[in-house]
Amino acid sequence: MQLATKSNFANPDDTFRLVVEAHHGLDDEGSASLDAALVLILANHIGDLEVLREAVALAKRRLVDDRQQQPR
């Protein structure tokens, strides 16, 4: 299985909104716990270590790219 990087959702905006709204009312710790639980649940659903490795690497690259683009 290869990591899918294009949206598989009919309405990506609704998907984004669902995730954002799930954090409403949570403090930083609760929000981080929700994110961690969601990541582990979805990683288990994927069930493919190589795909997960690819996803982790992509997420880390995006963090680095975002940090490099921030004004100093």
N, C-alpha and C positions, 0 to 999 in steps of 0.2 A: 504494500500500500504506500502511496506517496502522499505527502502533506498537501492538502488542498488549500491554496492561498486566495482563490477567488471566492466571492460570496456564494453560498449555497442557499441563501434565504430569499424568498420571494420579495420580502420587504425588509431590507437591511436596517432601515431607520427604526422599525418596530422592534427589531432584535436589540439594537443599541439602547433604545428607550427602556426595554424590559430590564436589561442589566443595570442601567443607571438607576431606575426606580427601585430596584431591589435593595439599593444602598440607602435609600431615604430613611431617616430616623436612626441610622446607626452611627455610633461614634467611630473614630479612626480604627480602634481595635476591633470592633464588630465588623467594620467594612473589610479589614484585612482578613479576618477569619472567614467571612463569606467568600471572598475571592479565593482563599486557599482551599476551602471546601469545594467550591465550584471547579477549580482546576483539577483537584484529585478525582472528583466524580467524572468529569469529562475525559481525563486521562485514562481512567479505568474503562470508560465506554469505548475509547479508541482502541485500547488493548494492544497497541503495537509500539514497542520500545523505540524502534528506529524513527517512526513518525513523531513520537514524543521528543526524541533527541533533536530532530529537525525543527520542531516547533519551539523548543527552548532556545536553540541557537538563533532562530529568527527573532524571537522576542528580545533576546539580549542585544542583537544587532540594532534593533529599533530603539532600545534604551540608549545605546551609545550614540546613534544618529540624532536622537532627540536632544541629548545633552550637548552635542556639538553645535546644534542649531540655535541653542538658547543664547540670547544676547548677554554679553559680559560687561 
